[in-house]
Amino acid sequence: HGVCGACTIHIDGQPARACLTLAVQVDGASVRTIEDLAPEPGRLSVLQAAFRRHHALQCGFCTPGMLMSLDAYLAANPEPDEAELRKYLSGHLC
């Protein structure tokens, strides 16, 4: 995993590190950022609300990347156990 994960975005529905992606690589692709997780302005997604409710952040620098990674992971794996989530997020530095 050699990168921190804070800049994780979705490119065509797959998590990717923005810091390692050139603009030309996403020409014509669908790119989603943390701002796209909220269903509408002023309203949090279910995942964002859960992070807030359970105080699952500290300084907040790593939080957007974790949310973006988890959003994609949970779409494909809706009922993971804690060990699976911990392993999946192990590439993120916090």
Summary of the structure (lengths in Angstrom):
residues: 94
radius of gyration: 13.2
end to end distance: 13.6
largest distance: 38.4
contacts: 221
relative contact order: 0.21
helix: 43%
strand: 13%
